[in-house]
Each structure stands twice: as C-alpha cells, then as structure tokens.
Amino acid sequence: MHPIRKLSMPSQAADQVVAEAAVPTGPRIERRSERRHAQMLRPVTVIDDGGDQAVRLLTLSLRGASGKVSQPLQPGAAVAMVFASGHCMPATVRWCKGEVAGFQFPFPLSIDVLEDTDRHERTERAPRYSTSRAGTVRHGDGREFAIEIGNVSSTGFLIIGHAQLTPGAHVQVCCGTMRPLTCEVRWVRNDHAGLQSSEAISLDEFHDATSAQS
C-alpha cells in the first residue's frame, strides 16, 4: 500500500484558491448604478457629422441609451440625440453592433425627458426626404443667412449653415419660389439645426418651388 503523500503548493497559489472559493457563484450582479427604462422603440433623431438619422430607443437612463439605428455609427463618435420635445442631448457612441448602438451622455438627462412627461414625445416622426436646396433663414430683426436644406418633411426642415440660431426662436425659411414659412428652431448642433414649421409643408409644392435648383 502506497503511503498517502500530502501535496503542497506555494502560499501565493493557495491564497488564490481560497479567494476564488470565497467568490459567490449565484446569478450575475448588475453593476450599473442607473436604472434602465424600456422605451418601446421611442423615436429620436441622432445627428452626427454625416447628417441625421431616425433611431428607435430600446432603453434610456439618466446617463445613456441604446437603440435601433438605420445606419451604422462609429464607436467614439460625438453625436447629438434630439427628442420629439426638441430637447437636444450631446452623446458619445459607446458601441455599435449591427442595427443596435449604445450611447453615453456627458451629464444626466432631464427627468422630464427620461420619464416622458411630454405627451407629444410619442408622436410618430414624419418621414424625412434627403435633398440639397439653397435657401435663406430670415430673423425677426431682418437679418438673413444663406443656408442649405439637407432634408424636408411635412413638419419641418434640417438646415445646414451658420445662421445664428437659438432653440425656441422663430424664423422664416425661404427657398426658391416657395412662400416664406415660419418655423421654430427645435435644436442646434454646430452648423446643423432642426426647424419645425408652424404649418404643414406640401412636399409637392416644395419640389415644384425648388426644382429649378436641381
């Protein structure tokens, strides 16, 4: 009968085994400090240097969000997330996997936006149509700035150009032979801005009035 030999191990290795044995083996603990709120595909607009795109939120917290994107986003890119209320939140793309991307906010999101207290947050976003038309933004004091209309919908415009705009201000947009339209500035990011028209925009009228530019 062979004698039983006691196996020895270096003290450092033994300490490691004891430490691992002490780690609980239960379900994984969620380490995020901020509660994620399911969003049921809540529509927002995400703006980056390449333009804007519709994003459907899957989750939203005070410090970030995740959502379904229509175009891939580059991790690390600086973007702006615009809610239906007009609230504009800067964000960084943390990751993008297929049709889903994660965003991080540099400071806490407004509680009103997080909790969706504005009823019109849930309204369906009107389809946007890409275009490239020269136009003019006219301020109430008579100042005018040349801009480019990057897209148009039945409810407003995305414009490109430094027009000294401030969210909440009212301006007129002139383009081609179309009559001036009064719009509210909903958000501004660098030289991009979103304008909401005070009346429905006829896309056929817009096309006919600006077709000479094409």
C-alpha positions, -999 to 999 in steps of 0.1 A, spaced: 0 0 0 14 33 -11 17 59 16 -5 90 11 15 120 2 5 154 12 6 178 -18 20 212 -12 16 244 -32 32 278 -30 15 300 -4 5 326 -32 -13 299 -52 -30 286 -21 -42 321 -13 -56 324 -48 -76 292 -45 -91 303 -12 -100 337 -27 -117 321 -57 -136 297 -34 -149 326 -15 -165 342 -45 -203 336 -46 -215 315 -75 -250 329 -77 -265 350 -105 -245 378 -120 -249 411 -102 -259 441 -123 -232 467 -116 -248 497 -134 -259 523 -109 -285 539 -132 -318 522 -138 -326 515 -175 -361 523 -187 -375 502 -215 -386 526 -243 -408 505 -267 -390 519 -297 -394 556 -287 -384 577 -318 -355 602 -316 -332 618 -341 -294 613 -339 -272 639 -355 -235 633 -365 -211 648 -389 -227 628 -417 -263 642 -412 -292 628 -392 -310 595 -389 -340 581 -371 -333 560 -341 -357 539 -321 -348 537 -284 -347 504 -267 -336 516 -233 -330 550 -217 -314 561 -184 -300 594 -169 -266 586 -183 -272 568 -216 -294 550 -241 -295 521 -266 -315 520 -298 -320 506 -332 -302 526 -359 -308 528 -396 -272 535 -404 -240 522 -386 -224 546 -362 -187 548 -354 -178 540 -317 -163 571 -301 -181 595 -324 -197 626 -309 -234 629 -317 -265 647 -306 -297 630 -296 -328 651 -303 -361 641 -287 -396 649 -300 -399 677 -275 -369 694 -291 -346 686 -262 -311 681 -276 -286 659 -257 -250 655 -266 -238 619 -265 -209 596 -274 -214 564 -293 -200 537 -270 -206 507 -292 -225 496 -324 -234 460 -332 -254 455 -363 -286 475 -360 -282 484 -323 -260 511 -308 -252 523 -273 -249 560 -263 -234 577 -232 -244 611 -220 -218 635 -205 -242 647 -179 -276 635 -165 -306 636 -188 -336 658 -178 -361 638 -156 -390 652 -177 -374 637 -209 -365 604 -191 -400 599 -177 -416 610 -210 -439 635 -192 -444 654 -225 -473 636 -242 -461 645 -277 -429 626 -272 -448 595 -285 -460 611 -318 -448 594 -349 -419 611 -367 -428 623 -401 -407 607 -429 -377 628 -439 -366 632 -475 -330 640 -483 -324 670 -505 -299 697 -512 -315 731 -518 -302 766 -512 -323 787 -490 -324 817 -467 -332 820 -430 -347 853 -420 -347 865 -384 -374 888 -369 -349 917 -369 -344 914 -406 -310 896 -406 -307 870 -433 -284 840 -436 -278 817 -466 -283 780 -456 -287 746 -473 -318 725 -467 -305 690 -460 -338 673 -457 -375 681 -456 -407 666 -442 -443 676 -438 -434 692 -404 -401 709 -409 -365 711 -422 -330 701 -414 -308 730 -424 -270 734 -427 -252 766 -422 -243 791 -395 -274 812 -392 -270 823 -355 -300 803 -344 -312 797 -308 -335 769 -298 -370 783 -293 -365 812 -317 -389 818 -346 -376 825 -380 -387 824 -416 -374 799 -442 -373 810 -479 -364 786 -507 -369 790 -544 -403 804 -553 -420 789 -522 -437 814 -499 -418 820 -466 -426 796 -439 -425 805 -402 -406 779 -382 -395 773 -346 -359 763 -340 -361 730 -321 -324 722 -318 -289 734 -329 -257 714 -332 -227 731 -348 -239 742 -382 -269 719 -382 -304 728 -370 -338 713 -369 -368 736 -377 -404 728 -371 -429 746 -394 -459 763 -379 -480 748 -408 -479 716 -428 -454 716 -457 -466 704 -490 -438 682 -504 -452 686 -539 -452 724 -535 -417 723 -521 -405 702 -551 -421 725 -576 -408 757 -560 -372 744 -558 -370 722 -589 -350 749 -608 -321 742 -584 -318 705 -593 
